[in-house]
Amino acid sequence: MKKITIFSALVLGVSGLIAQDGGPVREVQAVLAMSDGTRRQGFIQNANDQALLFATASGGQGAPVPYTQIAGEGLNKAIFIEERAEALSNARTQFNAGNYAEAAAMFGQVARNYAIILNAPQNFASEAFFYHMESLRRAGQYGSLLQLAESKAGQTVESKLGEVYQHPYQMIKLWGMLGAKKTEDLKAALEAYQEPVLGEAKLLPAPKFKEMPPADAAQLSYLRAKVYEAEGDTNNALDDYYRAFTLGHGYDPLMSKLAMGAAMTMQSEDPALAKESERAVAEMQSLAFTFSKRFGTDIMPEDIRKYAQRPPLPKFVAPPKEEKPAEEAKPAEGDAEKGKAKEKGE
């Protein structure tokens, strides 16, 4: 288990967190488009489920502005905050560069600094908190995810952000269960994504997943593999790891990398490999070679790296040719004519 954790950390490229703390803000400049067609410029000083606390002058006395008075339907209220792009810029740069540990720290800091707007509809502090969690997931730091997702700030992702965030938020909760080692809870939660086991489906070694985007199926396959691995079901665990890195290959390279690493770690502990079974060695070589060509060998442990070579192709042996029975000798044409004449004479 320790080796799996170390290899996963290497696969994900986890590095130290970098915090950039500008300090919590007391107010944020904003423009509100009102339902009556007017516009109000000022400063948001706080927010709850019913209204903004809004002041027309910096540091002035704020007054409630109910959301019902602001233009827009549902969560799509006409609240414009100029600081949004600048506040998220550095964290987004790190996220897009794949520096997820650094991005997690920066997004988390934005969420803390702008906590006064967490309860406003479609606010960027909740957006930052979502990406704080997503960055931690991509960095392989699952341990705190469930606690974060269930925190008050995490709940604003569900209540204050739009539909596009809801499915990824639920996926983060599943990864949080993995990080919290709540295997039974994770197993139960995964059932919602699986087809019912009825009829011929009972003959399958594992339930099929429902129709979904390949990137989602890759994540769920990996998570289910972890459940099988915890239960000691090596065959189904390996099947799901293979499924995860196959589905993730073109849609989620990070997921593919993680699943291949987990599969190699499991296969490296196969007793048949220690006995140099031809089948086990060939399987390990095939997996390690594919991984090395896609992601390199630098992050592979030495005991796995030695298998990163193209497995020998099986030699084709042609089946022996069957000897045809010798044909009976045919009489020469002249002899045949003589035979016919003789028969007529008789």
LUMROFI-200720 format. One record per atom (N, C-alpha, C): z, y, x. Coordinates in steps of 0.2 Angstrom, whole numbers, plus 5000, padded with zeros to 4 digits. Layout:
ZYX/...
This chain:
500049945004/500050005000/500050065004/500450065010/500450125014/499750135017/499450085019/498750095022/498250125017/498350105011/497950135005/498050205005/498650225005/498850295004/498550335010/498650315016/498350345022/497650355022/497250295020/496550295020/496350345014/496650345008/496450395003/496550465005/497050475009/497150545011/496550565016/496350525020/495850535025/495150545021/495050505017/494450505013/494350575009/494950595007/494950665003/494950725007/495150715014/495150775018/495750815016/496350795015/496850835013/497150875019/497250935018/497450975023/498051015021/498351055025/498951095023/498751155018/499251165014/499151225009/499151285012/498751335010/498751405012/498851445006/499451485006/499651525000/499451595002/499151634997/499051704998/499351734992/499951764994/500451794988/500351864988/500051894983/500051964982/500651984978/500951944975/501551954971/501351964964/501851944959/501751954952/501552024950/501152034945/500952094943/501352114937/501452174935/501852194930/501452214924/500752234925/500352254920/499652234923/499152234919/498452224921/497952264916/497552304920/497152354916/496652314912/496452334906/496052304901/495752354896/495152324893/494852364888/494852314882/495052344876/495052304870/494552334865/494052284862/493652304857/493952284851/494052344846/494452334840/494052314835/494352284829/493952254824/493652314820/493952374820/493652434817/493052474821/492852444826/492352464830/492552514836/493152534836/493352574842/493552534848/493652564853/493852534860/494452564862/494952524865/495552554868/495652534875/495752584879/495852564886/496552574888/496852534892/497552534894/497752474898/498352454897/498652404902/499052354898/498852284899/499252234896/499852224900/500452224896/501052214900/501352144898/501152114893/501352044891/500952014885/501051954884/500651924878/501051864875/500951854869/501251794866/500751774861/500951724856/500451694852/500151744847/500451794845/500251844840/499951904842/500151934848/499951994850/499952004858/499652064860/499752084867/500252144867/500652154872/501052214873/500552254877/500352314874/499852354877/500052424878/499952454884/500152524885/499552564886/499452624884/498952664886/498952704892/499552704896/499552734902/499952684907/499752684913/500152634918/500852644918/501252594917/501952604917/502252634911/501852644906/502052674900/502452624895/502652654890/502952604885/502452564881/502452504881/501952464878/502152454870/501652444866/501752424859/501252364858/501552324853/501152264851/500452284848/499952244850/499252254847/499152184844/499152164838/499052104835/498352074836/498252014838/497551984839/497151994833/497452004827/497052014821/496652074821/496852124825/496552194825/496052194831/495952144835/495452144840/494852104838/494252124839/493652094837/493552024840/493251984836/493151914839/493451864834/493251804835/493451744831/493851694835/494451674832/494751624836/495051644843/494851604848/495051624855/494551674858/494051684855/493551724858/493651794856/494151824858/494351894857/494051944862/493852004860/493552044864/494052084869/494352044873/494852074878/494452074885/494352124888/494052134895/494452154900/494552114905/495052124911/494652124917/494552184920/494152194926/494352154932/494952144933/495252114939/495052034939/494852004933/494751934933/494251914939/493751934940/493251914945/493551914952/493851974953/494151984960/494751934961/495151924956/495751884957/495551814958/495051794955/494851724956/494351704962/494051764965/493551754969/493651714975/494251724979/494351684985/494551614984/494851594978/495051524976/494351494974/493951524971/493251494969/492851474975/492851524980/492551504986/492751444990/493451434990/493751374993/493551314989/493551324982/493451264978/492651244979/492251294979/491551274979/491351244986/491751264991/491651234998/491951164999/492251144994/492651074994/493251074998/493551134999/494251145002/494751144996/494851084994/495251084987/495951094988/496251074994/496951094995/497151164995/496651204999/496751275000/496651304993/496151284989/495951314983/496551304978/496851244978/497451234974/497951284975/498151294981/498651344983/498451414980/497851434981/497551504979/497551504971/497351454968/497251454960/498051464958/498451424961/499151424958/499451494959/499251524965/499551594966/499351644961/498651634959/498351684954/498751674947/498851604945/499151594939/499951624939/500251614945/500951644945/500951724945/500451754948/500451824949/500251854942/499851824938/499651844932/499951814926/500551784927/500851754921/500951794915/500951854915/501051904909/500551894904/499951864906/499351854901/499251784900/499751734902/499651664900/499551644893/499851684889/499851674881/499251714878/498851744882/498251784878/497651734878/497251744872/496751694872/496251704877/495951644880/495451644885/495651684891/496251684893/496451724899/496351684905/496251724911/496051694917/496651664921/497251684919/497851644922/497851574920/497751554914/497751484912/497151454915/496551484915/495951464919/496151444926/496551494929/496751474936/497251414937/497651414932/498151354932/497751284931/497251284927/496851224926/496451214932/496151254936/495851244942/496351224948/496951254947/497551234952/497651154951/497651134945/497751054944/497151014946/496551044944/495951004946/495851004953/496051054957/495951054964/496451004967/497051004964/497550954967/497250884966/496950874960/496650804958/496150784964/495650834965/495150824970/495450814977/495950844978/496350844985/496750774985/496750734980/497150674980/497850684980/498050744978/498850754977/499050744969/499050684967/499150664960/499950674958/500350674963/501050664961/501350714956/501150774957/501450824952/501050844946/500450814946/499950824940/500250824933/500550764932/500850754925/501350814923/501750824928/502250874927/501950944926/501450964930/501051024929/500751024922/500350974920/500050974914/500450984908/501050954908/501550954903/501951024903/501951064908/502251124909/502051174904/502451224903/502251284898/501551314900/501451324907/500851354909/500251304908/500451234909/499851184908/499651184900/500151184896/500051184889/499551244886/499551294890/499151354888/498451334889/498251284894/497551264895/497351234888/497751194885/497551164879/497551214873/498051264873/498051304867/497651374868/497551394874/497251464875/496551464878/496351404880/495651404883/495151364878/494551374880/494051344875/493951274876/493451244872/493351174872/493051144878/492751184882/492451154889/493051134893/493651154892/494251134897/494551074894/494451054888/494951014885/494850944887/494250914888/494150844890/494450844898/494250884902/494450884909/495250884909/495550924905/496250924905/496550864903/496250824898/496550754896/496450714902/495850714906/495750674912/496250684917/496450754918/496950764923/497650734921/497850734915/498450694913/498450624915/497850594914/497750524916/497950514924/497650554928/497750554935/498450574936/498750614932/499550624933/499950564932/499750524927/500050464926/500050414932/499450414935/499350374941/499850404946/499850464947/500250494952/501050484951/501150484945/501850474943/502050404943/501550354944/501650284944/501850254937/501650294932/501750264925/501150224923/501150164926/500550114926/500450094918/501050074915/500950054908/500750114903/500950174905/500750224901/499950244902/499750234908/499050244910/498650184907/498850124907/498550074904/498450084896/498950104893/498950114886/498450174884/498450224889/498050284888/497250264889/497150224893/496450204895/496150164889/496550134885/496250094879/495850144874/496050204874/495650254869/494950254872/494750244878/494150254881/493750184881/494050134879/493750064879/493450044872/492950004872/492749974866/493249914864/493249914857/493749854854/493549784857/494049744859/493849684861/493849634855/493149624853/493049584847/492449544848/492449484845/491849434845/491749414852/491049424854/490849404861/491149444866/491449504865/491749544870/492349514872/492649464869/493249424871/493049384877/492449374878/492249324884/492149364890/492149434890/492049474896/492749474900/492749484906/493349484910/493749544909/493449604907/493749664906/493349704900/493749744896/493449774891/492849824893/492349834889/491849884891/492049954889/491850004893/492050074891/491550094886/491750144882/491350174877/490750214881/490250234877/489750274880/490050344882/489850364888/490150424890/489750444896/489750504899/489450534905/489650484911/489150474915/489350434921/489950454925/489950524926/490550544930/491250534927/491250534920/491850514917/492050434918/491450394917/491550324917/491750304925/491550344930/491750334936/492450344937/492750394935/493450414935/493850364932/493650344925/494050294921/494050224925/493450204928/493450144931/493950144937/493950194941/494450194946/495150194944/495250234939/495950224936/496150154934/495650124930/495850054928/495850014933/495550024939/495549974945/496249984947/496550044947/497250054950/497750014946/497650014939/498049974935/497949894936/497349874937/497249804938/497549784945/497549834950/497749814957/498549814956/498849854952/499549854951/499849784948/499349764944/499549694940/499349634945/499049644950/498849594955/498249554953/497849594948/497149564946/496649594951/496549554957/496149584962/495349584960/495149534956/494449524954/494249584950/494649594945/494449654940/494549714944/495049724948/495149784952/494549804956/494249754960/493649764964/493049774960/492949744954/492449754949/492449824947/493049854946/493049924943/492949974949/493149954955/493050004961/492350004962/491949944962/491249944963/490949984958/491149974951/490850014946/490950094947/491550114949/491650184950/491250214956/491150174962/490750204967/490050204965/489850154961/489150154959/488950204954/489350214949/489250274944/489350344948/489850344952/489950414955/489450424961/489050384963/488550394969/488150454967/487850464962/487450514960/487750574956/488350564954/488650614949/489250644952/489650604956/490250624959/490350594965/490050624971/490150594977/490850584980/491350624978/492050624980/492350564977/492150544970/492450484967/492150424970/491450424972/491150374975/491550354982/491650404985/491950404992/492650364991/493050394986/493750364985/493750294983/493250274979/493250214976/493050164982/492550184986/492350134991/492850124996/493250174997/493850175002/494350124999/494450124993/494950084990/494750014990/494050004988/493749934989/493749904996/493649945001/493649915007/494349895010/494849945007/495549925009/495749855006/495549845000/495749784996/495449725000/494749735001/494449675004/494649665012/494849715015/495149705022/495749665022/496149655016/496749615015/496549545013/495949535012/495749465009/495849415014/496249365013/496449305018/495749275020/495249275016/494649245018/494249285024/494449345024/494149385029/494449375036/495149365036/495449345042/495249275045/495049235040/494749175042/494049175044/493749235044/493049245045/492549205041/492749205035/492349175030/491649205030/491149175030/490449205030/490349245024/490549225018/490449265012/490849335013/491549325015/491949385015/491749435020/491549405026/491249455031/490649485029/490149455026/489549485023/489749535018/490149525014/490349575008/490649635012/491149625016/491449685020/490949725024/490449685027/489949725031/489549765027/489349735021/488949775017/489249835014/489849835012/490249895009/490349945015/490649915021/490749965026/490149995029/489549965029/488949995032/488650045027/488750035020/488550075015/488950145016/489550135016/490050195017/489850235023/489750195029/489650235035/489050275035/488550245031/487850285031/487950345026/488350345021/488450395017/488950445019/489550425022/490050465023/490250465031/489950425035/490150425042/490750375043/490950365049/491450315051/492050355054/492050415054/492650455057/493250445054/493250435047/493850425043/494050355042/493650305044/493750235043/494350215048/494850175046/495250145050/494950095055/495150085061/494850045066/494749975063/495149945060/495049875057/494549865052/494349925049/493849925044/493149945048/493249995052/492650025055/492149965059/492549915062/492149865065/491649825061/491749835054/491249795050/490749845048/490749905050/490149955048/489549935052/489249885050/488549865053/488149825048/487549835048/487149795043/487249725043/487349695037/487449625037/486849585039/486849525042/486249495043/485949475037/485249475036/484949455030/484849375030/484949345024/484849275024/484149255026/484149205030/483449175032/483149135026/482449155025/482149115020/481849045023/482048995020/481848925023/481348905017/480748895019/480248865014/480348795013/480348775007/480448705005/479948665008/480048595010/479548555013/479048545008/478448535011/477848525006/477848455005/477748434998/477648364996/476948344998/476948275001/476348245002/476048224996/475348234995/474948214990/474748144991/474848104986/474548034986/473848024988/473747974993/473047974995/472547954989/471947984989/471447974983/471147904985/470947864980/470547804981/469847824983/469647784988/468947794990/468447784985/467947834985/467447834980/466847794983/466447754979/465847724982/465347774983/464947764989/464347804990/463847804984/463447864984/463047874978/462547814978/462247794983/461747734983/462047674981/462647654983/463047594981/463147594974/463347654971/463447664964/462847644960/462247674962/461647654959/461447584959/461547554964/461447474965/461947444960/462547464959/463047434955/462747434948/462547494946/462247504939/461647454938/461247444943/460647404942/460847334941/461347314945/461547244945/461847224938/462247274935/462547264929/461947254923/461447294924/460847294919/460547224919/460447194926/460147134927/460547074923/461147084924/461647034921/461547034913/
